[in-house]
Amino acid sequence: MSCTIQVNNGALPQEELSAYLAHARERYGREPKRMDVTVDGEYVDIDYTFDAQPFERIRRITGYLVGTLDRFNNGKRAEEHDRVKHRLDA
């Protein structure tokens, strides 16, 4: 993956930009998709943009926090199938 780097209000040496990119990898554990660097005198403001991370939906079923039912044995699957599902009508 390649990171797009945009420098605003000035110019910075490639070594410094590489150090900011390495810092993002170390701190966040992944490569940024985009890095916006704004130069303000002696200071820089850095805005990292990352790809969305996939997540797994977790539900409480029969007293367990689970994402899917694939690890349930037949007894737990039957318990989930037989449970009463409550609804609120608006």
ZILINHU-V843047 format. One record per residue. N is the residue number from 0. SS is DSSP state (helix for helix, strand for strand, loop for the rest). NEAR is the number of other ideal C-beta (glycine too) atoms within 8 Angstrom. Layout:
# ZILINHU-V843047
N_SS_NEAR + N_SS_NEAR
This chain:
# ZILINHU-V843047
0_loop_4 + 1_loop_3 + 2_loop_10 + 3_strand_7 + 4_strand_9 + 5_strand_8 + 6_strand_11 + 7_strand_8 + 8_loop_6 + 9_loop_6 + 10_loop_4 + 11_loop_10 + 12_loop_5 + 13_helix_6 + 14_helix_6 + 15_helix_8 + 16_helix_13 + 17_helix_8 + 18_helix_8 + 19_helix_12 + 20_helix_12 + 21_helix_8 + 22_helix_8 + 23_helix_13 + 24_helix_10 + 25_helix_7 + 26_helix_6 + 27_helix_9 + 28_loop_5 + 29_loop_6 + 30_loop_7 + 31_loop_12 + 32_loop_9 + 33_strand_10 + 34_strand_16 + 35_strand_9 + 36_strand_15 + 37_strand_11 + 38_strand_12 + 39_strand_8 + 40_loop_4 + 41_loop_3 + 42_strand_6 + 43_strand_9 + 44_strand_7 + 45_strand_10 + 46_strand_8 + 47_strand_9 + 48_strand_8 + 49_loop_9 + 50_loop_4 + 51_loop_4 + 52_loop_5 + 53_loop_4 + 54_loop_4 + 55_loop_5 + 56_loop_5 + 57_loop_6 + 58_strand_7 + 59_strand_6 + 60_strand_9 + 61_loop_7 + 62_loop_4 + 63_strand_7 + 64_strand_5 + 65_strand_11 + 66_loop_6 + 67_loop_5 + 68_loop_9 + 69_loop_4 + 70_loop_5 + 71_loop_9 + 72_loop_5 + 73_helix_6 + 74_helix_6 + 75_helix_11 + 76_helix_10 + 77_helix_8 + 78_helix_9 + 79_helix_11 + 80_helix_6 + 81_helix_5 + 82_loop_8 + 83_loop_3 + 84_loop_4 + 85_loop_4 + 86_loop_4 + 87_loop_4 + 88_loop_3 + 89_loop_2
